[in-house]
Amino acid sequence: MPDHISSKTDPRILFGERLIQLRKRLGWSQERLSLESGVARSYLGGVERGQRNIALLNICRLAEALSVSPDELLKFQGE
């Protein structure tokens, strides 16, 4: 991670936290979300930990599986 991005402002970490929040709201495991979205579970884990820079197509797949609009995944804490 570049020096100018902290873990509190890194959008990858904030996105991952938001994804976890929405997934847990449904009571789903990572495996369930993986099956529903078609996104590999190991990749999904990396996204949730803020280790992956997720592609727009995968954001849309996850949003559809979670029955939310893609912009809901981008509503990070503090907004």
PyMOL Python script that loads the backbone (N, CA, C, O; Angstrom):
from pymol import cmd

cmd.read_pdbstr("""\
ATOM      1  N   MET A   1       0.847  -1.177   0.000  1.00  0.00           N
ATOM      2  CA  MET A   1       0.000   0.000   0.000  1.00  0.00           C
ATOM      3  C   MET A   1       0.888   1.234   0.000  1.00  0.00           C
ATOM      4  O   MET A   1       1.836   1.298   0.782  1.00  0.00           O
ATOM      5  N   PRO A   2       0.608   2.231  -0.865  1.00  0.00           N
ATOM      6  CA  PRO A   2       1.407   3.449  -0.877  1.00  0.00           C
ATOM      7  C   PRO A   2       1.370   4.153   0.473  1.00  0.00           C
ATOM      8  O   PRO A   2       0.408   4.017   1.230  1.00  0.00           O
ATOM      9  N   ASP A   3       2.418   4.901   0.765  1.00  0.00           N
ATOM     10  CA  ASP A   3       2.528   5.575   2.056  1.00  0.00           C
ATOM     11  C   ASP A   3       1.383   6.545   2.325  1.00  0.00           C
ATOM     12  O   ASP A   3       0.990   6.732   3.477  1.00  0.00           O
ATOM     13  N   HIS A   4       0.844   7.165   1.275  1.00  0.00           N
ATOM     14  CA  HIS A   4      -0.182   8.184   1.473  1.00  0.00           C
ATOM     15  C   HIS A   4      -1.584   7.617   1.693  1.00  0.00           C
ATOM     16  O   HIS A   4      -2.519   8.381   1.934  1.00  0.00           O
ATOM     17  N   ILE A   5      -1.748   6.310   1.618  1.00  0.00           N
ATOM     18  CA  ILE A   5      -3.056   5.690   1.846  1.00  0.00           C
ATOM     19  C   ILE A   5      -2.993   4.902   3.155  1.00  0.00           C
ATOM     20  O   ILE A   5      -2.198   3.973   3.298  1.00  0.00           O
ATOM     21  N   SER A   6      -3.844   5.291   4.105  1.00  0.00           N
ATOM     22  CA  SER A   6      -3.890   4.554   5.363  1.00  0.00           C
ATOM     23  C   SER A   6      -4.978   3.492   5.281  1.00  0.00           C
ATOM     24  O   SER A   6      -5.821   3.516   4.384  1.00  0.00           O
ATOM     25  N   SER A   7      -4.948   2.578   6.212  1.00  0.00           N
ATOM     26  CA  SER A   7      -5.961   1.520   6.211  1.00  0.00           C
ATOM     27  C   SER A   7      -7.354   2.093   6.455  1.00  0.00           C
ATOM     28  O   SER A   7      -8.352   1.456   6.117  1.00  0.00           O
ATOM     29  N   LYS A   8      -7.432   3.295   7.043  1.00  0.00           N
ATOM     30  CA  LYS A   8      -8.727   3.920   7.299  1.00  0.00           C
ATOM     31  C   LYS A   8      -9.300   4.606   6.064  1.00  0.00           C
ATOM     32  O   LYS A   8     -10.495   4.895   6.015  1.00  0.00           O
ATOM     33  N   THR A   9      -8.456   4.871   5.061  1.00  0.00           N
ATOM     34  CA  THR A   9      -8.931   5.547   3.861  1.00  0.00           C
ATOM     35  C   THR A   9      -8.754   4.714   2.598  1.00  0.00           C
ATOM     36  O   THR A   9      -9.211   5.121   1.530  1.00  0.00           O
ATOM     37  N   ASP A  10      -8.109   3.572   2.694  1.00  0.00           N
ATOM     38  CA  ASP A  10      -7.881   2.730   1.514  1.00  0.00           C
ATOM     39  C   ASP A  10      -9.234   2.219   1.014  1.00  0.00           C
ATOM     40  O   ASP A  10      -9.919   1.497   1.738  1.00  0.00           O
ATOM     41  N   PRO A  11      -9.628   2.579  -0.205  1.00  0.00           N
ATOM     42  CA  PRO A  11     -10.938   2.150  -0.697  1.00  0.00           C
ATOM     43  C   PRO A  11     -11.084   0.642  -0.812  1.00  0.00           C
ATOM     44  O   PRO A  11     -12.200   0.127  -0.750  1.00  0.00           O
ATOM     45  N   ARG A  12      -9.976  -0.078  -0.979  1.00  0.00           N
ATOM     46  CA  ARG A  12     -10.072  -1.542  -1.043  1.00  0.00           C
ATOM     47  C   ARG A  12     -10.510  -2.102   0.308  1.00  0.00           C
ATOM     48  O   ARG A  12     -11.319  -3.027   0.364  1.00  0.00           O
ATOM     49  N   ILE A  13      -9.982  -1.550   1.384  1.00  0.00           N
ATOM     50  CA  ILE A  13     -10.359  -2.002   2.726  1.00  0.00           C
ATOM     51  C   ILE A  13     -11.786  -1.582   3.046  1.00  0.00           C
ATOM     52  O   ILE A  13     -12.561  -2.371   3.587  1.00  0.00           O
ATOM     53  N   LEU A  14     -12.134  -0.352   2.716  1.00  0.00           N
ATOM     54  CA  LEU A  14     -13.495   0.134   2.974  1.00  0.00           C
ATOM     55  C   LEU A  14     -14.522  -0.666   2.176  1.00  0.00           C
ATOM     56  O   LEU A  14     -15.593  -0.988   2.691  1.00  0.00           O
ATOM     57  N   PHE A  15     -14.201  -0.991   0.917  1.00  0.00           N
ATOM     58  CA  PHE A  15     -15.094  -1.800   0.099  1.00  0.00           C
ATOM     59  C   PHE A  15     -15.269  -3.181   0.724  1.00  0.00           C
ATOM     60  O   PHE A  15     -16.385  -3.690   0.821  1.00  0.00           O
ATOM     61  N   GLY A  16     -14.159  -3.782   1.147  1.00  0.00           N
ATOM     62  CA  GLY A  16     -14.218  -5.102   1.770  1.00  0.00           C
ATOM     63  C   GLY A  16     -15.073  -5.117   3.016  1.00  0.00           C
ATOM     64  O   GLY A  16     -15.847  -6.051   3.231  1.00  0.00           O
ATOM     65  N   GLU A  17     -14.943  -4.088   3.843  1.00  0.00           N
ATOM     66  CA  GLU A  17     -15.750  -3.994   5.058  1.00  0.00           C
ATOM     67  C   GLU A  17     -17.228  -3.863   4.716  1.00  0.00           C
ATOM     68  O   GLU A  17     -18.078  -4.470   5.367  1.00  0.00           O
ATOM     69  N   ARG A  18     -17.530  -3.071   3.693  1.00  0.00           N
ATOM     70  CA  ARG A  18     -18.920  -2.903   3.276  1.00  0.00           C
ATOM     71  C   ARG A  18     -19.482  -4.212   2.722  1.00  0.00           C
ATOM     72  O   ARG A  18     -20.630  -4.562   2.998  1.00  0.00           O
ATOM     73  N   LEU A  19     -18.692  -4.920   1.958  1.00  0.00           N
ATOM     74  CA  LEU A  19     -19.115  -6.201   1.411  1.00  0.00           C
ATOM     75  C   LEU A  19     -19.427  -7.190   2.532  1.00  0.00           C
ATOM     76  O   LEU A  19     -20.443  -7.885   2.488  1.00  0.00           O
ATOM     77  N   ILE A  20     -18.562  -7.250   3.523  1.00  0.00           N
ATOM     78  CA  ILE A  20     -18.795  -8.131   4.677  1.00  0.00           C
ATOM     79  C   ILE A  20     -20.108  -7.756   5.362  1.00  0.00           C
ATOM     80  O   ILE A  20     -20.907  -8.628   5.703  1.00  0.00           O
ATOM     81  N   GLN A  21     -20.324  -6.463   5.560  1.00  0.00           N
ATOM     82  CA  GLN A  21     -21.538  -5.989   6.225  1.00  0.00           C
ATOM     83  C   GLN A  21     -22.790  -6.455   5.475  1.00  0.00           C
ATOM     84  O   GLN A  21     -23.727  -6.970   6.085  1.00  0.00           O
ATOM     85  N   LEU A  22     -22.801  -6.274   4.160  1.00  0.00           N
ATOM     86  CA  LEU A  22     -23.968  -6.662   3.374  1.00  0.00           C
ATOM     87  C   LEU A  22     -24.136  -8.178   3.315  1.00  0.00           C
ATOM     88  O   LEU A  22     -25.260  -8.680   3.346  1.00  0.00           O
ATOM     89  N   ARG A  23     -23.037  -8.902   3.233  1.00  0.00           N
ATOM     90  CA  ARG A  23     -23.100 -10.369   3.202  1.00  0.00           C
ATOM     91  C   ARG A  23     -23.651 -10.907   4.520  1.00  0.00           C
ATOM     92  O   ARG A  23     -24.517 -11.782   4.531  1.00  0.00           O
ATOM     93  N   LYS A  24     -23.143 -10.377   5.624  1.00  0.00           N
ATOM     94  CA  LYS A  24     -23.585 -10.858   6.939  1.00  0.00           C
ATOM     95  C   LYS A  24     -25.026 -10.466   7.236  1.00  0.00           C
ATOM     96  O   LYS A  24     -25.724 -11.157   7.979  1.00  0.00           O
ATOM     97  N   ARG A  25     -25.466  -9.359   6.654  1.00  0.00           N
ATOM     98  CA  ARG A  25     -26.862  -8.948   6.829  1.00  0.00           C
ATOM     99  C   ARG A  25     -27.805 -10.042   6.329  1.00  0.00           C
ATOM    100  O   ARG A  25     -28.894 -10.227   6.871  1.00  0.00           O
ATOM    101  N   LEU A  26     -27.377 -10.765   5.292  1.00  0.00           N
ATOM    102  CA  LEU A  26     -28.166 -11.874   4.749  1.00  0.00           C
ATOM    103  C   LEU A  26     -27.899 -13.190   5.478  1.00  0.00           C
ATOM    104  O   LEU A  26     -28.586 -14.185   5.245  1.00  0.00           O
ATOM    105  N   GLY A  27     -26.896 -13.190   6.362  1.00  0.00           N
ATOM    106  CA  GLY A  27     -26.531 -14.411   7.064  1.00  0.00           C
ATOM    107  C   GLY A  27     -25.773 -15.384   6.184  1.00  0.00           C
ATOM    108  O   GLY A  27     -25.780 -16.590   6.433  1.00  0.00           O
ATOM    109  N   TRP A  28     -25.117 -14.862   5.151  1.00  0.00           N
ATOM    110  CA  TRP A  28     -24.406 -15.705   4.197  1.00  0.00           C
ATOM    111  C   TRP A  28     -22.941 -15.851   4.548  1.00  0.00           C
ATOM    112  O   TRP A  28     -22.318 -14.939   5.092  1.00  0.00           O
ATOM    113  N   SER A  29     -22.404 -17.011   4.228  1.00  0.00           N
ATOM    114  CA  SER A  29     -20.969 -17.259   4.314  1.00  0.00           C
ATOM    115  C   SER A  29     -20.308 -16.746   3.033  1.00  0.00           C
ATOM    116  O   SER A  29     -20.986 -16.435   2.055  1.00  0.00           O
ATOM    117  N   GLN A  30     -18.985 -16.664   3.054  1.00  0.00           N
ATOM    118  CA  GLN A  30     -18.270 -16.327   1.820  1.00  0.00           C
ATOM    119  C   GLN A  30     -18.575 -17.356   0.735  1.00  0.00           C
ATOM    120  O   GLN A  30     -18.726 -17.012  -0.438  1.00  0.00           O
ATOM    121  N   GLU A  31     -18.664 -18.612   1.138  1.00  0.00           N
ATOM    122  CA  GLU A  31     -18.937 -19.668   0.163  1.00  0.00           C
ATOM    123  C   GLU A  31     -20.296 -19.479  -0.501  1.00  0.00           C
ATOM    124  O   GLU A  31     -20.431 -19.666  -1.710  1.00  0.00           O
ATOM    125  N   ARG A  32     -21.283 -19.114   0.274  1.00  0.00           N
ATOM    126  CA  ARG A  32     -22.631 -18.884  -0.289  1.00  0.00           C
ATOM    127  C   ARG A  32     -22.599 -17.716  -1.266  1.00  0.00           C
ATOM    128  O   ARG A  32     -23.154 -17.812  -2.360  1.00  0.00           O
ATOM    129  N   LEU A  33     -21.953 -16.610  -0.885  1.00  0.00           N
ATOM    130  CA  LEU A  33     -21.874 -15.463  -1.782  1.00  0.00           C
ATOM    131  C   LEU A  33     -21.106 -15.827  -3.046  1.00  0.00           C
ATOM    132  O   LEU A  33     -21.454 -15.385  -4.140  1.00  0.00           O
ATOM    133  N   SER A  34     -20.081 -16.619  -2.893  1.00  0.00           N
ATOM    134  CA  SER A  34     -19.315 -17.076  -4.049  1.00  0.00           C
ATOM    135  C   SER A  34     -20.203 -17.864  -5.008  1.00  0.00           C
ATOM    136  O   SER A  34     -20.178 -17.630  -6.216  1.00  0.00           O
ATOM    137  N   LEU A  35     -20.976 -18.783  -4.477  1.00  0.00           N
ATOM    138  CA  LEU A  35     -21.867 -19.595  -5.310  1.00  0.00           C
ATOM    139  C   LEU A  35     -22.950 -18.753  -5.976  1.00  0.00           C
ATOM    140  O   LEU A  35     -23.274 -18.964  -7.144  1.00  0.00           O
ATOM    141  N   GLU A  36     -23.504 -17.805  -5.236  1.00  0.00           N
ATOM    142  CA  GLU A  36     -24.589 -16.967  -5.765  1.00  0.00           C
ATOM    143  C   GLU A  36     -24.093 -15.978  -6.820  1.00  0.00           C
ATOM    144  O   GLU A  36     -24.832 -15.632  -7.742  1.00  0.00           O
ATOM    145  N   SER A  37     -22.846 -15.522  -6.687  1.00  0.00           N
ATOM    146  CA  SER A  37     -22.327 -14.473  -7.570  1.00  0.00           C
ATOM    147  C   SER A  37     -21.450 -14.998  -8.707  1.00  0.00           C
ATOM    148  O   SER A  37     -21.269 -14.318  -9.717  1.00  0.00           O
ATOM    149  N   GLY A  38     -20.909 -16.196  -8.543  1.00  0.00           N
ATOM    150  CA  GLY A  38     -19.974 -16.710  -9.542  1.00  0.00           C
ATOM    151  C   GLY A  38     -18.568 -16.178  -9.373  1.00  0.00           C
ATOM    152  O   GLY A  38     -17.722 -16.373 -10.246  1.00  0.00           O
ATOM    153  N   VAL A  39     -18.304 -15.506  -8.257  1.00  0.00           N
ATOM    154  CA  VAL A  39     -16.973 -14.983  -7.945  1.00  0.00           C
ATOM    155  C   VAL A  39     -16.270 -16.020  -7.059  1.00  0.00           C
ATOM    156  O   VAL A  39     -16.837 -16.468  -6.062  1.00  0.00           O
ATOM    157  N   ALA A  40     -15.055 -16.397  -7.417  1.00  0.00           N
ATOM    158  CA  ALA A  40     -14.326 -17.433  -6.677  1.00  0.00           C
ATOM    159  C   ALA A  40     -14.190 -17.068  -5.199  1.00  0.00           C
ATOM    160  O   ALA A  40     -13.915 -15.916  -4.864  1.00  0.00           O
ATOM    161  N   ARG A  41     -14.384 -18.050  -4.318  1.00  0.00           N
ATOM    162  CA  ARG A  41     -14.347 -17.800  -2.885  1.00  0.00           C
ATOM    163  C   ARG A  41     -12.996 -17.263  -2.427  1.00  0.00           C
ATOM    164  O   ARG A  41     -12.947 -16.369  -1.583  1.00  0.00           O
ATOM    165  N   SER A  42     -11.907 -17.789  -2.965  1.00  0.00           N
ATOM    166  CA  SER A  42     -10.583 -17.313  -2.547  1.00  0.00           C
ATOM    167  C   SER A  42     -10.378 -15.855  -2.973  1.00  0.00           C
ATOM    168  O   SER A  42      -9.778 -15.075  -2.234  1.00  0.00           O
ATOM    169  N   TYR A  43     -10.865 -15.488  -4.146  1.00  0.00           N
ATOM    170  CA  TYR A  43     -10.802 -14.103  -4.613  1.00  0.00           C
ATOM    171  C   TYR A  43     -11.659 -13.216  -3.719  1.00  0.00           C
ATOM    172  O   TYR A  43     -11.245 -12.127  -3.323  1.00  0.00           O
ATOM    173  N   LEU A  44     -12.858 -13.697  -3.408  1.00  0.00           N
ATOM    174  CA  LEU A  44     -13.783 -12.968  -2.546  1.00  0.00           C
ATOM    175  C   LEU A  44     -13.155 -12.685  -1.185  1.00  0.00           C
ATOM    176  O   LEU A  44     -13.306 -11.588  -0.647  1.00  0.00           O
ATOM    177  N   GLY A  45     -12.456 -13.663  -0.630  1.00  0.00           N
ATOM    178  CA  GLY A  45     -11.764 -13.463   0.646  1.00  0.00           C
ATOM    179  C   GLY A  45     -10.733 -12.350   0.553  1.00  0.00           C
ATOM    180  O   GLY A  45     -10.608 -11.534   1.466  1.00  0.00           O
ATOM    181  N   GLY A  46      -9.999 -12.316  -0.545  1.00  0.00           N
ATOM    182  CA  GLY A  46      -9.015 -11.260  -0.762  1.00  0.00           C
ATOM    183  C   GLY A  46      -9.662  -9.891  -0.887  1.00  0.00           C
ATOM    184  O   GLY A  46      -9.118  -8.897  -0.405  1.00  0.00           O
ATOM    185  N   VAL A  47     -10.824  -9.834  -1.532  1.00  0.00           N
ATOM    186  CA  VAL A  47     -11.566  -8.579  -1.658  1.00  0.00           C
ATOM    187  C   VAL A  47     -12.008  -8.119  -0.269  1.00  0.00           C
ATOM    188  O   VAL A  47     -11.850  -6.947   0.075  1.00  0.00           O
ATOM    189  N   GLU A  48     -12.555  -9.025   0.523  1.00  0.00           N
ATOM    190  CA  GLU A  48     -13.031  -8.655   1.852  1.00  0.00           C
ATOM    191  C   GLU A  48     -11.894  -8.204   2.768  1.00  0.00           C
ATOM    192  O   GLU A  48     -12.116  -7.396   3.669  1.00  0.00           O
ATOM    193  N   ARG A  49     -10.699  -8.707   2.553  1.00  0.00           N
ATOM    194  CA  ARG A  49      -9.537  -8.294   3.362  1.00  0.00           C
ATOM    195  C   ARG A  49      -8.860  -7.045   2.805  1.00  0.00           C
ATOM    196  O   ARG A  49      -7.890  -6.556   3.384  1.00  0.00           O
ATOM    197  N   GLY A  50      -9.362  -6.529   1.691  1.00  0.00           N
ATOM    198  CA  GLY A  50      -8.777  -5.339   1.086  1.00  0.00           C
ATOM    199  C   GLY A  50      -7.481  -5.606   0.351  1.00  0.00           C
ATOM    200  O   GLY A  50      -6.689  -4.690   0.134  1.00  0.00           O
ATOM    201  N   GLN A  51      -7.258  -6.853  -0.036  1.00  0.00           N
ATOM    202  CA  GLN A  51      -6.034  -7.232  -0.727  1.00  0.00           C
ATOM    203  C   GLN A  51      -6.189  -7.237  -2.241  1.00  0.00           C
ATOM    204  O   GLN A  51      -5.201  -7.335  -2.969  1.00  0.00           O
ATOM    205  N   ARG A  52      -7.407  -7.133  -2.710  1.00  0.00           N
ATOM    206  CA  ARG A  52      -7.684  -7.183  -4.149  1.00  0.00           C
ATOM    207  C   ARG A  52      -8.306  -5.879  -4.601  1.00  0.00           C
ATOM    208  O   ARG A  52      -9.102  -5.277  -3.880  1.00  0.00           O
ATOM    209  N   ASN A  53      -7.945  -5.448  -5.786  1.00  0.00           N
ATOM    210  CA  ASN A  53      -8.556  -4.288  -6.418  1.00  0.00           C
ATOM    211  C   ASN A  53      -9.629  -4.823  -7.359  1.00  0.00           C
ATOM    212  O   ASN A  53      -9.344  -5.174  -8.504  1.00  0.00           O
ATOM    213  N   ILE A  54     -10.844  -4.882  -6.875  1.00  0.00           N
ATOM    214  CA  ILE A  54     -11.930  -5.569  -7.571  1.00  0.00           C
ATOM    215  C   ILE A  54     -12.335  -4.850  -8.858  1.00  0.00           C
ATOM    216  O   ILE A  54     -12.330  -3.621  -8.927  1.00  0.00           O
ATOM    217  N   ALA A  55     -12.680  -5.631  -9.861  1.00  0.00           N
ATOM    218  CA  ALA A  55     -13.116  -5.107 -11.160  1.00  0.00           C
ATOM    219  C   ALA A  55     -14.603  -4.751 -11.113  1.00  0.00           C
ATOM    220  O   ALA A  55     -15.369  -5.318 -10.334  1.00  0.00           O
ATOM    221  N   LEU A  56     -14.988  -3.811 -11.956  1.00  0.00           N
ATOM    222  CA  LEU A  56     -16.365  -3.357 -12.026  1.00  0.00           C
ATOM    223  C   LEU A  56     -17.340  -4.506 -12.304  1.00  0.00           C
ATOM    224  O   LEU A  56     -18.413  -4.561 -11.704  1.00  0.00           O
ATOM    225  N   LEU A  57     -16.984  -5.402 -13.189  1.00  0.00           N
ATOM    226  CA  LEU A  57     -17.851  -6.539 -13.498  1.00  0.00           C
ATOM    227  C   LEU A  57     -18.136  -7.367 -12.242  1.00  0.00           C
ATOM    228  O   LEU A  57     -19.266  -7.805 -12.030  1.00  0.00           O
ATOM    229  N   ASN A  58     -17.122  -7.580 -11.420  1.00  0.00           N
ATOM    230  CA  ASN A  58     -17.323  -8.352 -10.186  1.00  0.00           C
ATOM    231  C   ASN A  58     -18.133  -7.569  -9.156  1.00  0.00           C
ATOM    232  O   ASN A  58     -18.886  -8.168  -8.388  1.00  0.00           O
ATOM    233  N   ILE A  59     -17.994  -6.253  -9.123  1.00  0.00           N
ATOM    234  CA  ILE A  59     -18.840  -5.442  -8.244  1.00  0.00           C
ATOM    235  C   ILE A  59     -20.299  -5.642  -8.637  1.00  0.00           C
ATOM    236  O   ILE A  59     -21.161  -5.815  -7.776  1.00  0.00           O
ATOM    237  N   CYS A  60     -20.571  -5.619  -9.923  1.00  0.00           N
ATOM    238  CA  CYS A  60     -21.945  -5.806 -10.405  1.00  0.00           C
ATOM    239  C   CYS A  60     -22.464  -7.211 -10.095  1.00  0.00           C
ATOM    240  O   CYS A  60     -23.624  -7.365  -9.715  1.00  0.00           O
ATOM    241  N   ARG A  61     -21.640  -8.218 -10.247  1.00  0.00           N
ATOM    242  CA  ARG A  61     -22.049  -9.599  -9.924  1.00  0.00           C
ATOM    243  C   ARG A  61     -22.384  -9.735  -8.441  1.00  0.00           C
ATOM    244  O   ARG A  61     -23.393 -10.339  -8.076  1.00  0.00           O
ATOM    245  N   LEU A  62     -21.529  -9.167  -7.591  1.00  0.00           N
ATOM    246  CA  LEU A  62     -21.765  -9.249  -6.143  1.00  0.00           C
ATOM    247  C   LEU A  62     -23.028  -8.485  -5.757  1.00  0.00           C
ATOM    248  O   LEU A  62     -23.819  -8.960  -4.943  1.00  0.00           O
ATOM    249  N   ALA A  63     -23.216  -7.307  -6.339  1.00  0.00           N
ATOM    250  CA  ALA A  63     -24.404  -6.515  -6.031  1.00  0.00           C
ATOM    251  C   ALA A  63     -25.673  -7.274  -6.413  1.00  0.00           C
ATOM    252  O   ALA A  63     -26.636  -7.312  -5.648  1.00  0.00           O
ATOM    253  N   GLU A  64     -25.667  -7.870  -7.586  1.00  0.00           N
ATOM    254  CA  GLU A  64     -26.839  -8.629  -8.019  1.00  0.00           C
ATOM    255  C   GLU A  64     -27.119  -9.792  -7.066  1.00  0.00           C
ATOM    256  O   GLU A  64     -28.269 -10.027  -6.694  1.00  0.00           O
ATOM    257  N   ALA A  65     -26.085 -10.511  -6.677  1.00  0.00           N
ATOM    258  CA  ALA A  65     -26.260 -11.643  -5.762  1.00  0.00           C
ATOM    259  C   ALA A  65     -26.799 -11.182  -4.408  1.00  0.00           C
ATOM    260  O   ALA A  65     -27.586 -11.888  -3.778  1.00  0.00           O
ATOM    261  N   LEU A  66     -26.374  -9.995  -3.961  1.00  0.00           N
ATOM    262  CA  LEU A  66     -26.806  -9.460  -2.669  1.00  0.00           C
ATOM    263  C   LEU A  66     -28.125  -8.688  -2.762  1.00  0.00           C
ATOM    264  O   LEU A  66     -28.633  -8.192  -1.757  1.00  0.00           O
ATOM    265  N   SER A  67     -28.674  -8.591  -3.979  1.00  0.00           N
ATOM    266  CA  SER A  67     -29.930  -7.866  -4.237  1.00  0.00           C
ATOM    267  C   SER A  67     -29.840  -6.399  -3.829  1.00  0.00           C
ATOM    268  O   SER A  67     -30.764  -5.848  -3.230  1.00  0.00           O
ATOM    269  N   VAL A  68     -28.709  -5.777  -4.165  1.00  0.00           N
ATOM    270  CA  VAL A  68     -28.529  -4.344  -3.950  1.00  0.00           C
ATOM    271  C   VAL A  68     -28.003  -3.743  -5.249  1.00  0.00           C
ATOM    272  O   VAL A  68     -27.545  -4.464  -6.135  1.00  0.00           O
ATOM    273  N   SER A  69     -28.072  -2.437  -5.352  1.00  0.00           N
ATOM    274  CA  SER A  69     -27.491  -1.779  -6.523  1.00  0.00           C
ATOM    275  C   SER A  69     -25.975  -1.682  -6.315  1.00  0.00           C
ATOM    276  O   SER A  69     -25.509  -1.658  -5.176  1.00  0.00           O
ATOM    277  N   PRO A  70     -25.214  -1.626  -7.394  1.00  0.00           N
ATOM    278  CA  PRO A  70     -23.758  -1.546  -7.249  1.00  0.00           C
ATOM    279  C   PRO A  70     -23.302  -0.381  -6.370  1.00  0.00           C
ATOM    280  O   PRO A  70     -22.309  -0.498  -5.652  1.00  0.00           O
ATOM    281  N   ASP A  71     -24.019   0.733  -6.423  1.00  0.00           N
ATOM    282  CA  ASP A  71     -23.599   1.873  -5.603  1.00  0.00           C
ATOM    283  C   ASP A  71     -23.729   1.596  -4.106  1.00  0.00           C
ATOM    284  O   ASP A  71     -23.058   2.248  -3.306  1.00  0.00           O
ATOM    285  N   GLU A  72     -24.575   0.647  -3.712  1.00  0.00           N
ATOM    286  CA  GLU A  72     -24.681   0.282  -2.288  1.00  0.00           C
ATOM    287  C   GLU A  72     -23.367  -0.294  -1.772  1.00  0.00           C
ATOM    288  O   GLU A  72     -23.028  -0.118  -0.602  1.00  0.00           O
ATOM    289  N   LEU A  73     -22.633  -0.976  -2.631  1.00  0.00           N
ATOM    290  CA  LEU A  73     -21.343  -1.534  -2.223  1.00  0.00           C
ATOM    291  C   LEU A  73     -20.291  -0.447  -2.026  1.00  0.00           C
ATOM    292  O   LEU A  73     -19.274  -0.671  -1.371  1.00  0.00           O
ATOM    293  N   LEU A  74     -20.539   0.724  -2.594  1.00  0.00           N
ATOM    294  CA  LEU A  74     -19.591   1.822  -2.497  1.00  0.00           C
ATOM    295  C   LEU A  74     -19.948   2.824  -1.411  1.00  0.00           C
ATOM    296  O   LEU A  74     -19.292   3.857  -1.284  1.00  0.00           O
ATOM    297  N   LYS A  75     -20.964   2.536  -0.639  1.00  0.00           N
ATOM    298  CA  LYS A  75     -21.348   3.416   0.472  1.00  0.00           C
ATOM    299  C   LYS A  75     -20.551   3.010   1.709  1.00  0.00           C
ATOM    300  O   LYS A  75     -21.005   2.230   2.546  1.00  0.00           O
ATOM    301  N   PHE A  76     -19.370   3.559   1.789  1.00  0.00           N
ATOM    302  CA  PHE A  76     -18.448   3.221   2.871  1.00  0.00           C
ATOM    303  C   PHE A  76     -18.848   3.915   4.163  1.00  0.00           C
ATOM    304  O   PHE A  76     -19.519   4.947   4.150  1.00  0.00           O
ATOM    305  N   GLN A  77     -18.424   3.333   5.277  1.00  0.00           N
ATOM    306  CA  GLN A  77     -18.672   3.894   6.585  1.00  0.00           C
ATOM    307  C   GLN A  77     -18.188   5.332   6.635  1.00  0.00           C
ATOM    308  O   GLN A  77     -17.105   5.647   6.140  1.00  0.00           O
ATOM    309  N   GLY A  78     -18.987   6.203   7.230  1.00  0.00           N
ATOM    310  CA  GLY A  78     -18.603   7.596   7.358  1.00  0.00           C
ATOM    311  C   GLY A  78     -19.238   8.477   6.302  1.00  0.00           C
ATOM    312  O   GLY A  78     -19.158   9.703   6.376  1.00  0.00           O
ATOM    313  N   GLU A  79     -19.876   7.847   5.309  1.00  0.00           N
ATOM    314  CA  GLU A  79     -20.538   8.640   4.269  1.00  0.00           C
ATOM    315  C   GLU A  79     -21.967   8.900   4.660  1.00  0.00           C
ATOM    316  O   GLU A  79     -22.701   9.553   3.919  1.00  0.00           O
TER     317      GLU A  79
END
""", "prot")
cmd.dss("prot")
cmd.show_as("cartoon", "prot")
cmd.util.cbc("prot")
cmd.orient("prot")
